[in-house]
Amino acid sequence: MNPLRKKRLLIIVALLAGVGLAVTLALGALQKNINLFYTPS
């Protein structure tokens, strides 16, 4: 694998890990308010 593809792959993996971490932290912070996301029907 050439260096450019390796660098690009590393950036994509790091980005996905960061997004996953952000989602996990957001859901953890909203865990007590998670019922706000459900419709009141």
Z-matrix of the N, CA and C atoms (Angstrom, degrees):
N
C 1 1.454
C 2 1.535 1 108.35
N 3 1.321 2 115.40 1 129.64
C 4 1.463 3 117.23 2 -177.68
C 5 1.533 4 110.87 3 -74.90
N 6 1.327 5 117.12 4 160.60
C 7 1.472 6 120.87 5 -173.22
C 8 1.529 7 113.74 6 -60.26
N 9 1.347 8 117.93 7 -34.22
C 10 1.466 9 120.01 8 -178.29
C 11 1.522 10 110.94 9 -66.49
N 12 1.334 11 116.40 10 -43.82
C 13 1.469 12 119.42 11 178.70
C 14 1.520 13 110.95 12 -65.75
N 15 1.327 14 115.94 13 -37.72
C 16 1.466 15 119.98 14 179.87
C 17 1.528 16 110.15 15 -64.57
N 18 1.337 17 116.57 16 -43.11
C 19 1.459 18 120.83 17 179.40
C 20 1.525 19 110.90 18 -65.12
N 21 1.337 20 116.25 19 -42.64
C 22 1.459 21 120.43 20 179.86
C 23 1.528 22 110.77 21 -63.82
N 24 1.330 23 116.72 22 -41.96
C 25 1.464 24 121.24 23 178.46
C 26 1.529 25 110.45 24 -62.78
N 27 1.325 26 116.14 25 -41.96
C 28 1.463 27 120.43 26 179.16
C 29 1.523 28 110.91 27 -62.69
N 30 1.330 29 116.92 28 -41.38
C 31 1.467 30 121.01 29 178.76
C 32 1.521 31 110.63 30 -63.61
N 33 1.333 32 116.92 31 -43.55
C 34 1.467 33 120.88 32 -179.53
C 35 1.525 34 110.46 33 -64.08
N 36 1.330 35 117.12 34 -44.10
C 37 1.466 36 120.63 35 179.49
C 38 1.532 37 110.45 36 -63.13
N 39 1.322 38 117.35 37 -42.42
C 40 1.462 39 120.60 38 179.29
C 41 1.525 40 110.95 39 -64.91
N 42 1.332 41 116.70 40 -38.76
C 43 1.462 42 121.25 41 178.56
C 44 1.523 43 110.77 42 -63.77
N 45 1.336 44 116.37 43 -45.69
C 46 1.467 45 120.17 44 178.92
C 47 1.527 46 111.21 45 -63.04
N 48 1.326 47 116.64 46 -39.96
C 49 1.464 48 119.99 47 178.47
C 50 1.530 49 110.32 48 -64.42
N 51 1.323 50 117.01 49 -40.52
C 52 1.465 51 120.83 50 178.21
C 53 1.517 52 112.30 51 -64.41
N 54 1.340 53 116.28 52 -42.41
C 55 1.463 54 120.21 53 178.43
C 56 1.526 55 110.22 54 -64.38
N 57 1.329 56 116.10 55 -42.81
C 58 1.459 57 119.60 56 178.42
C 59 1.523 58 111.88 57 -61.66
N 60 1.314 59 115.97 58 -40.94
C 61 1.463 60 120.10 59 178.51
C 62 1.523 61 110.90 60 -65.17
N 63 1.338 62 116.79 61 -41.74
C 64 1.466 63 120.67 62 179.41
C 65 1.522 64 111.03 63 -63.17
N 66 1.330 65 116.94 64 -42.62
C 67 1.468 66 120.69 65 178.89
C 68 1.525 67 110.20 66 -64.63
N 69 1.327 68 116.38 67 -42.69
C 70 1.465 69 120.00 68 179.37
C 71 1.527 70 111.34 69 -61.58
N 72 1.329 71 116.54 70 -44.20
C 73 1.461 72 119.60 71 179.45
C 74 1.521 73 111.60 72 -66.68
N 75 1.343 74 117.01 73 -39.60
C 76 1.466 75 120.41 74 179.57
C 77 1.519 76 110.68 75 -64.26
N 78 1.325 77 116.80 76 -45.20
C 79 1.466 78 119.89 77 179.57
C 80 1.524 79 111.12 78 -66.73
N 81 1.310 80 116.83 79 -36.31
C 82 1.457 81 119.73 80 177.21
C 83 1.521 82 111.65 81 -64.95
N 84 1.335 83 116.57 82 -38.84
C 85 1.459 84 120.31 83 179.17
C 86 1.523 85 111.12 84 -70.21
N 87 1.334 86 117.04 85 -32.30
C 88 1.466 87 121.35 86 -176.96
C 89 1.521 88 112.98 87 -95.88
N 90 1.319 89 117.59 88 9.42
C 91 1.464 90 119.99 89 -173.53
C 92 1.533 91 111.55 90 -58.13
N 93 1.323 92 116.44 91 -38.80
C 94 1.467 93 118.42 92 -179.08
C 95 1.528 94 111.73 93 -77.46
N 96 1.329 95 117.55 94 -18.59
C 97 1.465 96 121.27 95 179.73
C 98 1.523 97 111.69 96 -109.00
N 99 1.325 98 117.73 97 18.69
C 100 1.463 99 121.07 98 -173.62
C 101 1.519 100 111.31 99 -66.90
N 102 1.350 101 117.48 100 -21.91
C 103 1.458 102 119.42 101 -179.76
C 104 1.527 103 112.20 102 -69.97
N 105 1.327 104 118.26 103 -11.52
C 106 1.461 105 120.91 104 176.20
C 107 1.521 106 111.54 105 -68.64
N 108 1.326 107 117.40 106 -19.64
C 109 1.453 108 120.44 107 -177.86
C 110 1.523 109 112.34 108 -84.35
N 111 1.327 110 117.50 109 -11.03
C 112 1.463 111 120.11 110 -179.76
C 113 1.520 112 109.78 111 -92.09
N 114 1.335 113 116.10 112 144.55
C 115 1.460 114 119.77 113 178.19
C 116 1.528 115 108.99 114 -72.88
N 117 1.310 116 117.30 115 145.18
C 118 1.469 117 120.23 116 -176.13
C 119 1.526 118 114.29 117 -81.75
N 120 1.307 119 117.68 118 28.29
C 121 1.465 120 119.98 119 -178.18
C 122 1.527 121 110.89 120 -82.63
